[in-house]
């Protein structure tokens, strides 16, 4: 009888570990090199915190991402970049597909940022394109990056990100590597000095997450910070 009880408890533990449904607080860190004229190669570290809501789907799970914060730091203080305050809300809603194989987790998808273009479609090159939308609410097309320092101004962009998260997950935590491919077009700039696109090379990324009972950004990452 005791053996049967222990087996039942073990099976329940496996089932709960394989059920990702609910909300997870996830942080991803991406390192990117930019070849900036005069200044040379600069490294940027971007940290994005988001809530992932998992729901069961045929063959796995569907994930809806809600961005909470986007922070960037660079290797050279002569130039800095930041997003407009409305960016996290406007860039939310990306849908990802997740698969679980034992304790191995894979989450994949395409994020279209600043445009309604289909994931496989051509990215707009003109601000007047009907697919372009102002996602950060600043009255400018696409999304705006504010540049400060050696050169100051704003650039307005549209972007396609191909995301693949691969790592390990248990009942409460996940961790792994992020493979990110970026395609981006410049729509406009506030100064001619910023009209030439800066070559960008993604060096790699990582992610970590924790299951959270909190469905809003505020307070959802406390468990992540403790771990």
PLY file of the C-alpha trace (Angstrom):
ply
format ascii 1.0
element vertex 227
property float x
property float y
property float z
element edge 226
property int vertex1
property int vertex2
end_header
0.00 0.00 0.00
2.81 2.39 0.91
4.54 1.67 -2.42
1.35 2.54 -4.33
1.01 5.81 -2.45
4.62 6.77 -3.18
4.18 5.92 -6.86
1.05 8.07 -7.04
2.87 11.01 -5.45
5.77 10.61 -7.87
3.44 10.52 -10.87
1.66 13.63 -9.65
5.02 15.39 -9.37
5.91 14.51 -12.97
2.53 15.72 -14.23
2.78 19.06 -12.48
6.35 19.55 -13.73
5.20 19.00 -17.32
2.33 21.47 -17.05
3.62 24.96 -17.83
0.19 26.61 -17.98
-0.02 29.89 -16.14
2.22 32.94 -15.91
6.01 33.03 -15.81
8.24 36.06 -15.17
11.07 35.83 -17.70
14.22 37.90 -18.11
16.35 37.74 -21.24
19.75 39.35 -21.76
21.08 39.97 -25.27
24.59 41.14 -26.18
24.97 43.02 -29.47
27.91 44.67 -31.22
27.43 47.89 -33.22
30.02 49.23 -35.68
29.73 52.97 -35.05
31.63 55.39 -37.35
34.51 57.17 -35.57
33.83 55.36 -32.27
34.42 51.84 -33.63
32.80 48.67 -32.27
30.52 49.14 -29.27
28.83 46.44 -27.20
25.28 46.88 -25.97
23.67 44.69 -23.32
19.88 44.73 -23.47
17.82 43.32 -20.61
14.14 42.64 -21.26
11.71 41.51 -18.59
8.42 40.03 -19.71
5.50 37.94 -18.56
4.89 34.74 -20.49
1.41 33.24 -20.28
1.38 29.55 -21.23
-1.76 27.82 -22.52
-1.97 24.26 -23.80
-2.12 23.79 -27.58
-1.91 20.81 -29.93
1.61 19.49 -29.67
2.69 21.71 -26.81
1.90 25.19 -25.52
1.20 28.63 -26.92
2.87 31.55 -25.16
1.69 35.16 -25.20
4.40 37.63 -24.25
3.79 40.88 -22.36
6.83 43.13 -22.10
7.38 44.88 -18.77
10.73 46.69 -18.99
13.48 47.20 -21.57
16.90 48.42 -20.40
20.12 48.89 -22.34
23.69 49.58 -21.26
26.72 50.13 -23.47
30.47 49.71 -23.38
31.01 53.35 -24.38
29.42 56.20 -22.46
29.93 58.52 -25.44
26.69 57.26 -26.93
23.58 55.84 -25.28
20.28 54.48 -26.58
16.91 54.06 -24.92
13.33 53.29 -25.88
10.30 55.51 -25.44
8.18 54.82 -22.30
5.30 53.41 -24.36
7.45 50.75 -26.06
6.88 47.78 -23.71
3.10 48.02 -23.95
3.12 48.63 -27.71
5.52 45.75 -28.43
3.58 43.24 -26.32
1.36 40.50 -27.70
3.90 38.33 -29.55
2.77 34.71 -29.73
5.35 31.96 -29.37
5.17 28.17 -29.65
6.60 26.07 -26.83
7.54 22.40 -26.70
8.51 20.35 -23.67
10.57 17.15 -23.87
11.16 15.89 -20.37
12.88 18.80 -18.68
13.99 20.38 -21.96
12.09 23.47 -23.09
12.06 25.09 -26.52
10.16 28.31 -27.20
10.16 29.77 -30.73
8.48 32.55 -32.64
8.74 35.72 -34.69
8.17 39.18 -33.24
7.11 41.92 -35.66
7.90 45.26 -34.02
6.40 48.50 -35.33
4.58 46.88 -38.22
1.54 44.72 -38.96
3.46 42.90 -41.69
3.03 39.13 -41.71
5.98 37.28 -40.15
7.11 36.04 -43.57
6.40 39.31 -45.39
8.72 42.08 -46.54
9.57 44.64 -43.89
8.41 48.16 -44.82
11.11 50.62 -45.90
8.95 53.76 -45.93
7.18 55.47 -43.05
4.06 55.85 -45.22
3.64 52.09 -45.71
0.14 51.02 -44.56
1.57 48.25 -42.35
3.65 50.65 -40.26
2.17 51.61 -36.91
3.20 53.87 -34.04
3.56 51.36 -31.20
5.08 53.63 -28.54
2.55 56.47 -28.88
5.03 59.25 -29.69
3.36 60.27 -32.94
6.17 58.84 -35.08
6.07 55.75 -37.33
7.27 52.37 -36.06
9.14 52.48 -32.78
11.56 55.20 -31.72
15.06 54.81 -30.31
16.42 57.88 -28.56
20.17 58.43 -29.06
22.13 60.56 -26.61
25.78 61.55 -26.33
28.33 61.92 -29.14
25.39 62.09 -31.55
21.93 62.99 -30.28
18.57 62.48 -31.92
15.96 59.85 -32.71
15.60 57.04 -35.22
12.30 55.37 -36.13
12.44 51.72 -37.04
10.56 48.54 -37.88
12.01 45.19 -36.91
11.61 41.44 -37.25
13.05 39.21 -34.53
13.33 35.45 -34.90
13.53 34.06 -31.38
14.50 30.61 -30.19
14.78 29.93 -26.46
16.23 26.54 -25.49
16.97 25.35 -21.98
15.81 23.46 -18.93
12.63 23.84 -16.90
11.21 22.33 -13.73
8.00 23.05 -11.81
9.00 26.60 -10.88
12.10 27.72 -12.81
13.51 27.84 -16.33
16.92 28.80 -17.69
18.78 28.55 -20.99
20.16 30.21 -24.11
18.53 32.53 -26.62
19.25 32.44 -30.35
18.15 35.75 -31.90
18.19 36.84 -35.55
17.30 40.45 -36.34
16.13 42.20 -39.50
15.55 45.94 -39.18
14.74 48.88 -41.45
15.22 52.58 -40.78
12.10 54.64 -41.57
13.29 58.11 -40.60
15.74 60.02 -38.41
15.64 63.37 -36.66
19.09 64.32 -37.99
21.07 63.45 -41.11
23.87 62.09 -38.90
21.60 59.17 -37.99
20.25 58.39 -41.46
22.91 55.76 -42.18
22.00 52.41 -40.56
24.59 51.11 -38.08
25.66 47.48 -38.67
24.43 45.27 -35.84
25.71 41.81 -34.84
23.91 39.80 -32.17
26.55 37.95 -30.14
24.17 35.80 -28.14
21.70 35.76 -25.31
20.46 33.96 -22.23
17.14 33.73 -20.39
15.83 32.74 -16.99
12.34 32.62 -15.58
10.22 31.75 -12.59
6.59 30.77 -12.22
4.60 33.61 -10.63
1.10 33.96 -9.19
1.19 37.65 -10.15
-0.47 38.54 -13.47
0.87 42.10 -13.64
4.43 43.34 -14.09
4.56 44.88 -10.62
5.87 42.33 -8.15
6.07 39.46 -10.64
9.87 39.34 -10.68
10.51 39.05 -6.93
11.00 35.30 -7.20
13.44 35.78 -10.06
15.53 38.24 -8.07
15.73 35.83 -5.12
17.02 33.08 -7.36
0 1
1 2
2 3
3 4
4 5
5 6
6 7
7 8
8 9
9 10
10 11
11 12
12 13
13 14
14 15
15 16
16 17
17 18
18 19
19 20
20 21
21 22
22 23
23 24
24 25
25 26
26 27
27 28
28 29
29 30
30 31
31 32
32 33
33 34
34 35
35 36
36 37
37 38
38 39
39 40
40 41
41 42
42 43
43 44
44 45
45 46
46 47
47 48
48 49
49 50
50 51
51 52
52 53
53 54
54 55
55 56
56 57
57 58
58 59
59 60
60 61
61 62
62 63
63 64
64 65
65 66
66 67
67 68
68 69
69 70
70 71
71 72
72 73
73 74
74 75
75 76
76 77
77 78
78 79
79 80
80 81
81 82
82 83
83 84
84 85
85 86
86 87
87 88
88 89
89 90
90 91
91 92
92 93
93 94
94 95
95 96
96 97
97 98
98 99
99 100
100 101
101 102
102 103
103 104
104 105
105 106
106 107
107 108
108 109
109 110
110 111
111 112
112 113
113 114
114 115
115 116
116 117
117 118
118 119
119 120
120 121
121 122
122 123
123 124
124 125
125 126
126 127
127 128
128 129
129 130
130 131
131 132
132 133
133 134
134 135
135 136
136 137
137 138
138 139
139 140
140 141
141 142
142 143
143 144
144 145
145 146
146 147
147 148
148 149
149 150
150 151
151 152
152 153
153 154
154 155
155 156
156 157
157 158
158 159
159 160
160 161
161 162
162 163
163 164
164 165
165 166
166 167
167 168
168 169
169 170
170 171
171 172
172 173
173 174
174 175
175 176
176 177
177 178
178 179
179 180
180 181
181 182
182 183
183 184
184 185
185 186
186 187
187 188
188 189
189 190
190 191
191 192
192 193
193 194
194 195
195 196
196 197
197 198
198 199
199 200
200 201
201 202
202 203
203 204
204 205
205 206
206 207
207 208
208 209
209 210
210 211
211 212
212 213
213 214
214 215
215 216
216 217
217 218
218 219
219 220
220 221
221 222
222 223
223 224
224 225
225 226
